[in-house]
Amino acid sequence: MANLKVTQVKSVIGGKQNQRDTLRTLGLKRIGATVVKEDRPEVRGMIATVAHLVTVEEVD
């Protein structure tokens, strides 16, 4: 199964609380932070919630 590289590119300042919580759950704390997550429906849903704040790449 593929992995997803998620990078935070925008600040969450002024965002909704659920967006802040979602970024923290993904493991992102600051702009430029990157995490690699397994490509699962739960992770895809979290990414969809904060799609305007992150970039996503598929990695092997």
mmCIF file as Biopython writes it, N, C-alpha, C and O atoms, coordinates in Angstrom:
data_model
#
loop_
_atom_site.group_PDB
_atom_site.id
_atom_site.type_symbol
_atom_site.label_atom_id
_atom_site.label_alt_id
_atom_site.label_comp_id
_atom_site.label_asym_id
_atom_site.label_entity_id
_atom_site.label_seq_id
_atom_site.pdbx_PDB_ins_code
_atom_site.Cartn_x
_atom_site.Cartn_y
_atom_site.Cartn_z
_atom_site.occupancy
_atom_site.B_iso_or_equiv
_atom_site.auth_seq_id
_atom_site.auth_asym_id
_atom_site.pdbx_PDB_model_num
ATOM 1   N N  . MET A ? 1  ? 0.846   -1.184 0.000  1.0 0.0 1  A 1 
ATOM 2   C CA . MET A ? 1  ? 0.000   0.000  0.000  1.0 0.0 1  A 1 
ATOM 3   C C  . MET A ? 1  ? 0.890   1.245  0.000  1.0 0.0 1  A 1 
ATOM 4   O O  . MET A ? 1  ? 1.949   1.261  0.626  1.0 0.0 1  A 1 
ATOM 5   N N  . ALA A ? 2  ? 0.459   2.261  -0.691 1.0 0.0 2  A 1 
ATOM 6   C CA . ALA A ? 2  ? 1.240   3.482  -0.836 1.0 0.0 2  A 1 
ATOM 7   C C  . ALA A ? 2  ? 1.166   4.325  0.434  1.0 0.0 2  A 1 
ATOM 8   O O  . ALA A ? 2  ? 0.294   4.148  1.285  1.0 0.0 2  A 1 
ATOM 9   N N  . ASN A ? 3  ? 2.108   5.239  0.522  1.0 0.0 3  A 1 
ATOM 10  C CA . ASN A ? 3  ? 2.125   6.195  1.621  1.0 0.0 3  A 1 
ATOM 11  C C  . ASN A ? 3  ? 1.895   7.592  1.070  1.0 0.0 3  A 1 
ATOM 12  O O  . ASN A ? 3  ? 2.124   7.848  -0.112 1.0 0.0 3  A 1 
ATOM 13  N N  . LEU A ? 4  ? 1.445   8.491  1.928  1.0 0.0 4  A 1 
ATOM 14  C CA . LEU A ? 4  ? 1.217   9.878  1.556  1.0 0.0 4  A 1 
ATOM 15  C C  . LEU A ? 4  ? 2.152   10.766 2.354  1.0 0.0 4  A 1 
ATOM 16  O O  . LEU A ? 4  ? 2.258   10.632 3.573  1.0 0.0 4  A 1 
ATOM 17  N N  . LYS A ? 5  ? 2.831   11.674 1.666  1.0 0.0 5  A 1 
ATOM 18  C CA . LYS A ? 5  ? 3.670   12.665 2.332  1.0 0.0 5  A 1 
ATOM 19  C C  . LYS A ? 5  ? 2.861   13.948 2.424  1.0 0.0 5  A 1 
ATOM 20  O O  . LYS A ? 5  ? 2.517   14.550 1.408  1.0 0.0 5  A 1 
ATOM 21  N N  . VAL A ? 6  ? 2.563   14.358 3.643  1.0 0.0 6  A 1 
ATOM 22  C CA . VAL A ? 6  ? 1.720   15.524 3.884  1.0 0.0 6  A 1 
ATOM 23  C C  . VAL A ? 6  ? 2.592   16.638 4.453  1.0 0.0 6  A 1 
ATOM 24  O O  . VAL A ? 6  ? 3.284   16.438 5.451  1.0 0.0 6  A 1 
ATOM 25  N N  . THR A ? 7  ? 2.561   17.809 3.824  1.0 0.0 7  A 1 
ATOM 26  C CA . THR A ? 7  ? 3.363   18.949 4.252  1.0 0.0 7  A 1 
ATOM 27  C C  . THR A ? 7  ? 2.450   20.132 4.507  1.0 0.0 7  A 1 
ATOM 28  O O  . THR A ? 7  ? 1.610   20.469 3.672  1.0 0.0 7  A 1 
ATOM 29  N N  . GLN A ? 8  ? 2.614   20.767 5.670  1.0 0.0 8  A 1 
ATOM 30  C CA . GLN A ? 8  ? 1.828   21.959 5.981  1.0 0.0 8  A 1 
ATOM 31  C C  . GLN A ? 8  ? 2.459   23.150 5.274  1.0 0.0 8  A 1 
ATOM 32  O O  . GLN A ? 8  ? 3.655   23.401 5.419  1.0 0.0 8  A 1 
ATOM 33  N N  . VAL A ? 9  ? 1.645   23.892 4.499  1.0 0.0 9  A 1 
ATOM 34  C CA . VAL A ? 9  ? 2.165   25.020 3.741  1.0 0.0 9  A 1 
ATOM 35  C C  . VAL A ? 9  ? 1.541   26.347 4.146  1.0 0.0 9  A 1 
ATOM 36  O O  . VAL A ? 9  ? 2.039   27.404 3.758  1.0 0.0 9  A 1 
ATOM 37  N N  . LYS A ? 10 ? 0.460   26.311 4.919  1.0 0.0 10 A 1 
ATOM 38  C CA . LYS A ? 10 ? -0.187  27.534 5.380  1.0 0.0 10 A 1 
ATOM 39  C C  . LYS A ? 10 ? -0.429  27.463 6.872  1.0 0.0 10 A 1 
ATOM 40  O O  . LYS A ? 10 ? -0.479  26.383 7.461  1.0 0.0 10 A 1 
ATOM 41  N N  . SER A ? 11 ? -0.578  28.633 7.473  1.0 0.0 11 A 1 
ATOM 42  C CA . SER A ? 11 ? -0.816  28.718 8.904  1.0 0.0 11 A 1 
ATOM 43  C C  . SER A ? 11 ? -2.268  28.415 9.229  1.0 0.0 11 A 1 
ATOM 44  O O  . SER A ? 11 ? -3.163  28.627 8.410  1.0 0.0 11 A 1 
ATOM 45  N N  . VAL A ? 12 ? -2.485  27.917 10.432 1.0 0.0 12 A 1 
ATOM 46  C CA . VAL A ? 12 ? -3.831  27.608 10.897 1.0 0.0 12 A 1 
ATOM 47  C C  . VAL A ? 12 ? -4.401  28.766 11.714 1.0 0.0 12 A 1 
ATOM 48  O O  . VAL A ? 12 ? -5.524  28.678 12.211 1.0 0.0 12 A 1 
ATOM 49  N N  . ILE A ? 13 ? -3.639  29.846 11.857 1.0 0.0 13 A 1 
ATOM 50  C CA . ILE A ? 13 ? -4.125  31.011 12.596 1.0 0.0 13 A 1 
ATOM 51  C C  . ILE A ? 13 ? -5.392  31.535 11.925 1.0 0.0 13 A 1 
ATOM 52  O O  . ILE A ? 13 ? -5.416  31.758 10.714 1.0 0.0 13 A 1 
ATOM 53  N N  . GLY A ? 14 ? -6.424  31.725 12.704 1.0 0.0 14 A 1 
ATOM 54  C CA . GLY A ? 14 ? -7.704  32.179 12.172 1.0 0.0 14 A 1 
ATOM 55  C C  . GLY A ? 14 ? -8.575  31.050 11.669 1.0 0.0 14 A 1 
ATOM 56  O O  . GLY A ? 14 ? -9.706  31.283 11.243 1.0 0.0 14 A 1 
ATOM 57  N N  . GLY A ? 15 ? -8.070  29.838 11.711 1.0 0.0 15 A 1 
ATOM 58  C CA . GLY A ? 15 ? -8.846  28.683 11.262 1.0 0.0 15 A 1 
ATOM 59  C C  . GLY A ? 15 ? -9.778  28.188 12.344 1.0 0.0 15 A 1 
ATOM 60  O O  . GLY A ? 15 ? -9.718  28.627 13.492 1.0 0.0 15 A 1 
ATOM 61  N N  . LYS A ? 16 ? -10.635 27.273 11.961 1.0 0.0 16 A 1 
ATOM 62  C CA . LYS A ? 16 ? -11.576 26.696 12.915 1.0 0.0 16 A 1 
ATOM 63  C C  . LYS A ? 16 ? -10.869 25.700 13.824 1.0 0.0 16 A 1 
ATOM 64  O O  . LYS A ? 16 ? -9.816  25.162 13.480 1.0 0.0 16 A 1 
ATOM 65  N N  . GLN A ? 17 ? -11.462 25.466 14.982 1.0 0.0 17 A 1 
ATOM 66  C CA . GLN A ? 17 ? -10.848 24.565 15.954 1.0 0.0 17 A 1 
ATOM 67  C C  . GLN A ? 17 ? -10.696 23.148 15.417 1.0 0.0 17 A 1 
ATOM 68  O O  . GLN A ? 17 ? -9.705  22.478 15.705 1.0 0.0 17 A 1 
ATOM 69  N N  . ASN A ? 18 ? -11.683 22.682 14.628 1.0 0.0 18 A 1 
ATOM 70  C CA . ASN A ? 18 ? -11.561 21.323 14.102 1.0 0.0 18 A 1 
ATOM 71  C C  . ASN A ? 18 ? -10.395 21.205 13.121 1.0 0.0 18 A 1 
ATOM 72  O O  . ASN A ? 18 ? -9.793  20.137 13.010 1.0 0.0 18 A 1 
ATOM 73  N N  . GLN A ? 19 ? -10.068 22.281 12.410 1.0 0.0 19 A 1 
ATOM 74  C CA . GLN A ? 19 ? -8.925  22.261 11.507 1.0 0.0 19 A 1 
ATOM 75  C C  . GLN A ? 19 ? -7.620  22.216 12.294 1.0 0.0 19 A 1 
ATOM 76  O O  . GLN A ? 19 ? -6.690  21.506 11.913 1.0 0.0 19 A 1 
ATOM 77  N N  . ARG A ? 20 ? -7.548  22.970 13.390 1.0 0.0 20 A 1 
ATOM 78  C CA . ARG A ? 20 ? -6.376  22.936 14.251 1.0 0.0 20 A 1 
ATOM 79  C C  . ARG A ? 20 ? -6.174  21.545 14.825 1.0 0.0 20 A 1 
ATOM 80  O O  . ARG A ? 20 ? -5.061  21.018 14.840 1.0 0.0 20 A 1 
ATOM 81  N N  . ASP A ? 21 ? -7.273  20.953 15.299 1.0 0.0 21 A 1 
ATOM 82  C CA . ASP A ? 21 ? -7.209  19.614 15.874 1.0 0.0 21 A 1 
ATOM 83  C C  . ASP A ? 21 ? -6.792  18.576 14.833 1.0 0.0 21 A 1 
ATOM 84  O O  . ASP A ? 21 ? -6.031  17.658 15.137 1.0 0.0 21 A 1 
ATOM 85  N N  . THR A ? 22 ? -7.290  18.723 13.612 1.0 0.0 22 A 1 
ATOM 86  C CA . THR A ? 22 ? -6.958  17.777 12.556 1.0 0.0 22 A 1 
ATOM 87  C C  . THR A ? 22 ? -5.473  17.842 12.209 1.0 0.0 22 A 1 
ATOM 88  O O  . THR A ? 22 ? -4.835  16.803 12.037 1.0 0.0 22 A 1 
ATOM 89  N N  . LEU A ? 23 ? -4.920  19.039 12.104 1.0 0.0 23 A 1 
ATOM 90  C CA . LEU A ? 23 ? -3.489  19.169 11.823 1.0 0.0 23 A 1 
ATOM 91  C C  . LEU A ? 23 ? -2.664  18.544 12.938 1.0 0.0 23 A 1 
ATOM 92  O O  . LEU A ? 23 ? -1.667  17.872 12.674 1.0 0.0 23 A 1 
ATOM 93  N N  . ARG A ? 24 ? -3.073  18.760 14.175 1.0 0.0 24 A 1 
ATOM 94  C CA . ARG A ? 24 ? -2.337  18.190 15.295 1.0 0.0 24 A 1 
ATOM 95  C C  . ARG A ? 24 ? -2.421  16.664 15.279 1.0 0.0 24 A 1 
ATOM 96  O O  . ARG A ? 24 ? -1.443  15.981 15.581 1.0 0.0 24 A 1 
ATOM 97  N N  . THR A ? 25 ? -3.594  16.133 14.925 1.0 0.0 25 A 1 
ATOM 98  C CA . THR A ? 25 ? -3.770  14.685 14.842 1.0 0.0 25 A 1 
ATOM 99  C C  . THR A ? 25 ? -2.897  14.088 13.743 1.0 0.0 25 A 1 
ATOM 100 O O  . THR A ? 25 ? -2.376  12.983 13.889 1.0 0.0 25 A 1 
ATOM 101 N N  . LEU A ? 26 ? -2.742  14.817 12.652 1.0 0.0 26 A 1 
ATOM 102 C CA . LEU A ? 26 ? -1.870  14.357 11.572 1.0 0.0 26 A 1 
ATOM 103 C C  . LEU A ? 26 ? -0.392  14.434 11.969 1.0 0.0 26 A 1 
ATOM 104 O O  . LEU A ? 26 ? 0.455   13.803 11.337 1.0 0.0 26 A 1 
ATOM 105 N N  . GLY A ? 27 ? -0.086  15.200 13.007 1.0 0.0 27 A 1 
ATOM 106 C CA . GLY A ? 27 ? 1.297   15.330 13.460 1.0 0.0 27 A 1 
ATOM 107 C C  . GLY A ? 27 ? 1.990   16.563 12.935 1.0 0.0 27 A 1 
ATOM 108 O O  . GLY A ? 27 ? 3.217   16.653 12.977 1.0 0.0 27 A 1 
ATOM 109 N N  . LEU A ? 28 ? 1.212   17.527 12.434 1.0 0.0 28 A 1 
ATOM 110 C CA . LEU A ? 28 ? 1.779   18.754 11.876 1.0 0.0 28 A 1 
ATOM 111 C C  . LEU A ? 28 ? 1.654   19.875 12.895 1.0 0.0 28 A 1 
ATOM 112 O O  . LEU A ? 28 ? 0.571   20.132 13.420 1.0 0.0 28 A 1 
ATOM 113 N N  . LYS A ? 29 ? 2.781   20.546 13.174 1.0 0.0 29 A 1 
ATOM 114 C CA . LYS A ? 29 ? 2.777   21.583 14.201 1.0 0.0 29 A 1 
ATOM 115 C C  . LYS A ? 29 ? 3.153   22.952 13.661 1.0 0.0 29 A 1 
ATOM 116 O O  . LYS A ? 29 ? 2.819   23.972 14.264 1.0 0.0 29 A 1 
ATOM 117 N N  . ARG A ? 30 ? 3.847   22.982 12.526 1.0 0.0 30 A 1 
ATOM 118 C CA . ARG A ? 30 ? 4.286   24.281 12.000 1.0 0.0 30 A 1 
ATOM 119 C C  . ARG A ? 30 ? 4.397   24.224 10.483 1.0 0.0 30 A 1 
ATOM 120 O O  . ARG A ? 30 ? 4.406   23.146 9.888  1.0 0.0 30 A 1 
ATOM 121 N N  . ILE A ? 31 ? 4.479   25.390 9.870  1.0 0.0 31 A 1 
ATOM 122 C CA . ILE A ? 31 ? 4.618   25.473 8.424  1.0 0.0 31 A 1 
ATOM 123 C C  . ILE A ? 31 ? 5.942   24.821 8.024  1.0 0.0 31 A 1 
ATOM 124 O O  . ILE A ? 31 ? 6.983   25.076 8.629  1.0 0.0 31 A 1 
ATOM 125 N N  . GLY A ? 32 ? 5.883   23.987 7.009  1.0 0.0 32 A 1 
ATOM 126 C CA . GLY A ? 32 ? 7.064   23.280 6.534  1.0 0.0 32 A 1 
ATOM 127 C C  . GLY A ? 32 ? 7.227   21.900 7.136  1.0 0.0 32 A 1 
ATOM 128 O O  . GLY A ? 32 ? 8.068   21.122 6.686  1.0 0.0 32 A 1 
ATOM 129 N N  . ALA A ? 33 ? 6.431   21.587 8.149  1.0 0.0 33 A 1 
ATOM 130 C CA . ALA A ? 33 ? 6.513   20.266 8.767  1.0 0.0 33 A 1 
ATOM 131 C C  . ALA A ? 33 ? 5.961   19.219 7.801  1.0 0.0 33 A 1 
ATOM 132 O O  . ALA A ? 33 ? 4.986   19.472 7.092  1.0 0.0 33 A 1 
ATOM 133 N N  . THR A ? 34 ? 6.585   18.049 7.778  1.0 0.0 34 A 1 
ATOM 134 C CA . THR A ? 34 ? 6.188   16.977 6.872  1.0 0.0 34 A 1 
ATOM 135 C C  . THR A ? 34 ? 6.043   15.677 7.647  1.0 0.0 34 A 1 
ATOM 136 O O  . THR A ? 34 ? 6.866   15.356 8.505  1.0 0.0 34 A 1 
ATOM 137 N N  . VAL A ? 35 ? 4.992   14.938 7.338  1.0 0.0 35 A 1 
ATOM 138 C CA . VAL A ? 35 ? 4.799   13.612 7.911  1.0 0.0 35 A 1 
ATOM 139 C C  . VAL A ? 35 ? 4.445   12.647 6.794  1.0 0.0 35 A 1 
ATOM 140 O O  . VAL A ? 35 ? 3.902   13.041 5.762  1.0 0.0 35 A 1 
ATOM 141 N N  . VAL A ? 36 ? 4.759   11.383 7.012  1.0 0.0 36 A 1 
ATOM 142 C CA . VAL A ? 36 ? 4.405   10.337 6.050  1.0 0.0 36 A 1 
ATOM 143 C C  . VAL A ? 36 ? 3.365   9.451  6.721  1.0 0.0 36 A 1 
ATOM 144 O O  . VAL A ? 36 ? 3.608   8.879  7.784  1.0 0.0 36 A 1 
ATOM 145 N N  . LYS A ? 37 ? 2.211   9.347  6.089  1.0 0.0 37 A 1 
ATOM 146 C CA . LYS A ? 37 ? 1.107   8.563  6.629  1.0 0.0 37 A 1 
ATOM 147 C C  . LYS A ? 37 ? 0.710   7.494  5.628  1.0 0.0 37 A 1 
ATOM 148 O O  . LYS A ? 37 ? 0.892   7.653  4.421  1.0 0.0 37 A 1 
ATOM 149 N N  . GLU A ? 38 ? 0.167   6.406  6.146  1.0 0.0 38 A 1 
ATOM 150 C CA . GLU A ? 38 ? -0.337  5.336  5.301  1.0 0.0 38 A 1 
ATOM 151 C C  . GLU A ? 38 ? -1.592  5.822  4.581  1.0 0.0 38 A 1 
ATOM 152 O O  . GLU A ? 38 ? -2.408  6.537  5.163  1.0 0.0 38 A 1 
ATOM 153 N N  . ASP A ? 39 ? -1.744  5.437  3.323  1.0 0.0 39 A 1 
ATOM 154 C CA . ASP A ? 39 ? -2.891  5.867  2.518  1.0 0.0 39 A 1 
ATOM 155 C C  . ASP A ? 39 ? -4.128  5.060  2.931  1.0 0.0 39 A 1 
ATOM 156 O O  . ASP A ? 39 ? -4.392  3.979  2.403  1.0 0.0 39 A 1 
ATOM 157 N N  . ARG A ? 40 ? -4.870  5.612  3.878  1.0 0.0 40 A 1 
ATOM 158 C CA . ARG A ? 40 ? -6.074  4.963  4.405  1.0 0.0 40 A 1 
ATOM 159 C C  . ARG A ? 40 ? -7.237  5.947  4.306  1.0 0.0 40 A 1 
ATOM 160 O O  . ARG A ? 40 ? -7.013  7.156  4.241  1.0 0.0 40 A 1 
ATOM 161 N N  . PRO A ? 41 ? -8.456  5.457  4.294  1.0 0.0 41 A 1 
ATOM 162 C CA . PRO A ? 41 ? -9.620  6.357  4.198  1.0 0.0 41 A 1 
ATOM 163 C C  . PRO A ? 41 ? -9.686  7.373  5.336  1.0 0.0 41 A 1 
ATOM 164 O O  . PRO A ? 41 ? -10.107 8.511  5.129  1.0 0.0 41 A 1 
ATOM 165 N N  . GLU A ? 42 ? -9.270  6.966  6.540  1.0 0.0 42 A 1 
ATOM 166 C CA . GLU A ? 42 ? -9.307  7.887  7.674  1.0 0.0 42 A 1 
ATOM 167 C C  . GLU A ? 42 ? -8.358  9.062  7.460  1.0 0.0 42 A 1 
ATOM 168 O O  . GLU A ? 42 ? -8.693  10.209 7.758  1.0 0.0 42 A 1 
ATOM 169 N N  . VAL A ? 43 ? -7.181  8.764  6.945  1.0 0.0 43 A 1 
ATOM 170 C CA . VAL A ? 43 ? -6.188  9.810  6.696  1.0 0.0 43 A 1 
ATOM 171 C C  . VAL A ? 43 ? -6.646  10.698 5.546  1.0 0.0 43 A 1 
ATOM 172 O O  . VAL A ? 43 ? -6.479  11.917 5.597  1.0 0.0 43 A 1 
ATOM 173 N N  . ARG A ? 44 ? -7.223  10.094 4.509  1.0 0.0 44 A 1 
ATOM 174 C CA . ARG A ? 44 ? -7.741  10.885 3.380  1.0 0.0 44 A 1 
ATOM 175 C C  . ARG A ? 44 ? -8.814  11.867 3.854  1.0 0.0 44 A 1 
ATOM 176 O O  . ARG A ? 44 ? -8.869  13.002 3.381  1.0 0.0 44 A 1 
ATOM 177 N N  . GLY A ? 45 ? -9.659  11.439 4.778  1.0 0.0 45 A 1 
ATOM 178 C CA . GLY A ? 45 ? -10.695 12.319 5.323  1.0 0.0 45 A 1 
ATOM 179 C C  . GLY A ? 45 ? -10.102 13.486 6.085  1.0 0.0 45 A 1 
ATOM 180 O O  . GLY A ? 45 ? -10.577 14.615 5.963  1.0 0.0 45 A 1 
ATOM 181 N N  . MET A ? 46 ? -9.064  13.224 6.876  1.0 0.0 46 A 1 
ATOM 182 C CA . MET A ? 46 ? -8.406  14.303 7.607  1.0 0.0 46 A 1 
ATOM 183 C C  . MET A ? 46 ? -7.754  15.282 6.647  1.0 0.0 46 A 1 
ATOM 184 O O  . MET A ? 46 ? -7.808  16.494 6.854  1.0 0.0 46 A 1 
ATOM 185 N N  . ILE A ? 47 ? -7.137  14.752 5.594  1.0 0.0 47 A 1 
ATOM 186 C CA . ILE A ? 47 ? -6.500  15.621 4.601  1.0 0.0 47 A 1 
ATOM 187 C C  . ILE A ? 47 ? -7.537  16.484 3.896  1.0 0.0 47 A 1 
ATOM 188 O O  . ILE A ? 47 ? -7.280  17.652 3.606  1.0 0.0 47 A 1 
ATOM 189 N N  . ALA A ? 48 ? -8.702  15.918 3.621  1.0 0.0 48 A 1 
ATOM 190 C CA . ALA A ? 48 ? -9.768  16.687 2.969  1.0 0.0 48 A 1 
ATOM 191 C C  . ALA A ? 48 ? -10.227 17.849 3.839  1.0 0.0 48 A 1 
ATOM 192 O O  . ALA A ? 48 ? -10.599 18.904 3.326  1.0 0.0 48 A 1 
ATOM 193 N N  . THR A ? 49 ? -10.199 17.657 5.158  1.0 0.0 49 A 1 
ATOM 194 C CA . THR A ? 49 ? -10.619 18.718 6.081  1.0 0.0 49 A 1 
ATOM 195 C C  . THR A ? 49 ? -9.679  19.911 6.027  1.0 0.0 49 A 1 
ATOM 196 O O  . THR A ? 49 ? -10.119 21.052 6.167  1.0 0.0 49 A 1 
ATOM 197 N N  . VAL A ? 50 ? -8.395  19.663 5.828  1.0 0.0 50 A 1 
ATOM 198 C CA . VAL A ? 50 ? -7.398  20.740 5.832  1.0 0.0 50 A 1 
ATOM 199 C C  . VAL A ? 50 ? -6.687  20.857 4.488  1.0 0.0 50 A 1 
ATOM 200 O O  . VAL A ? 50 ? -5.519  21.242 4.432  1.0 0.0 50 A 1 
ATOM 201 N N  . ALA A ? 51 ? -7.382  20.528 3.417  1.0 0.0 51 A 1 
ATOM 202 C CA . ALA A ? 51 ? -6.766  20.503 2.081  1.0 0.0 51 A 1 
ATOM 203 C C  . ALA A ? 51 ? -6.182  21.854 1.682  1.0 0.0 51 A 1 
ATOM 204 O O  . ALA A ? 51 ? -5.203  21.908 0.938  1.0 0.0 51 A 1 
ATOM 205 N N  . HIS A ? 52 ? -6.766  22.934 2.165  1.0 0.0 52 A 1 
ATOM 206 C CA . HIS A ? 52 ? -6.291  24.274 1.809  1.0 0.0 52 A 1 
ATOM 207 C C  . HIS A ? 52 ? -5.041  24.674 2.590  1.0 0.0 52 A 1 
ATOM 208 O O  . HIS A ? 52 ? -4.446  25.713 2.304  1.0 0.0 52 A 1 
ATOM 209 N N  . LEU A ? 53 ? -4.633  23.863 3.574  1.0 0.0 53 A 1 
ATOM 210 C CA . LEU A ? 53 ? -3.473  24.182 4.398  1.0 0.0 53 A 1 
ATOM 211 C C  . LEU A ? 53 ? -2.283  23.263 4.129  1.0 0.0 53 A 1 
ATOM 212 O O  . LEU A ? 53 ? -1.183  23.527 4.614  1.0 0.0 53 A 1 
ATOM 213 N N  . VAL A ? 54 ? -2.485  22.195 3.367  1.0 0.0 54 A 1 
ATOM 214 C CA . VAL A ? 54 ? -1.434  21.203 3.173  1.0 0.0 54 A 1 
ATOM 215 C C  . VAL A ? 54 ? -1.257  20.854 1.695  1.0 0.0 54 A 1 
ATOM 216 O O  . VAL A ? 54 ? -2.134  21.109 0.869  1.0 0.0 54 A 1 
ATOM 217 N N  . THR A ? 55 ? -0.111  20.272 1.386  1.0 0.0 55 A 1 
ATOM 218 C CA . THR A ? 55 ? 0.100   19.655 0.078  1.0 0.0 55 A 1 
ATOM 219 C C  . THR A ? 55 ? 0.325   18.167 0.328  1.0 0.0 55 A 1 
ATOM 220 O O  . THR A ? 55 ? 0.845   17.777 1.373  1.0 0.0 55 A 1 
ATOM 221 N N  . VAL A ? 56 ? -0.069  17.346 -0.632 1.0 0.0 56 A 1 
ATOM 222 C CA . VAL A ? 56 ? 0.012   15.892 -0.490 1.0 0.0 56 A 1 
ATOM 223 C C  . VAL A ? 56 ? 0.717   15.307 -1.681 1.0 0.0 56 A 1 
ATOM 224 O O  . VAL A ? 56 ? 0.409   15.649 -2.822 1.0 0.0 56 A 1 
ATOM 225 N N  . GLU A ? 57 ? 1.684   14.408 -1.423 1.0 0.0 57 A 1 
ATOM 226 C CA . GLU A ? 57 ? 2.377   13.680 -2.470 1.0 0.0 57 A 1 
ATOM 227 C C  . GLU A ? 57 ? 2.287   12.205 -2.149 1.0 0.0 57 A 1 
ATOM 228 O O  . GLU A ? 57 ? 2.277   11.820 -0.980 1.0 0.0 57 A 1 
ATOM 229 N N  . GLU A ? 58 ? 2.221   11.377 -3.173 1.0 0.0 58 A 1 
ATOM 230 C CA . GLU A ? 58 ? 2.225   9.941  -2.971 1.0 0.0 58 A 1 
ATOM 231 C C  . GLU A ? 58 ? 3.651   9.440  -3.078 1.0 0.0 58 A 1 
ATOM 232 O O  . GLU A ? 58 ? 4.350   9.737  -4.047 1.0 0.0 58 A 1 
ATOM 233 N N  . VAL A ? 59 ? 4.079   8.685  -2.091 1.0 0.0 59 A 1 
ATOM 234 C CA . VAL A ? 59 ? 5.435   8.130  -2.068 1.0 0.0 59 A 1 
ATOM 235 C C  . VAL A ? 59 ? 5.351   6.619  -1.872 1.0 0.0 59 A 1 
ATOM 236 O O  . VAL A ? 59 ? 4.330   6.085  -1.440 1.0 0.0 59 A 1 
ATOM 237 N N  . ASP A ? 60 ? 6.445   5.952  -2.200 1.0 0.0 60 A 1 
ATOM 238 C CA . ASP A ? 60 ? 6.499   4.499  -2.036 1.0 0.0 60 A 1 
ATOM 239 C C  . ASP A ? 60 ? 7.249   4.112  -0.791 1.0 0.0 60 A 1 
ATOM 240 O O  . ASP A ? 60 ? 7.390   2.924  -0.499 1.0 0.0 60 A 1 
#
